[in-house]
């Protein structure tokens, strides 16, 4: 039964990392397209999501 829970935890970790990577890519694209405070906010969010993905 332990192998099942280990596998479930691995799938959850991979899903979280994948979603974090997708969010980082999204906010990076938004930062390039925006200007002013929105550019800064999108850049900060891209860094946070990228860090969470790691």
Protein Blocks (a to p, Z undefined) as FASTA:
>chain_A
ZZmmmmmmmmmmmmmmmmmmmmmmmmmmmmmmmgcjllmmmmmmmmmmmmmmZZ
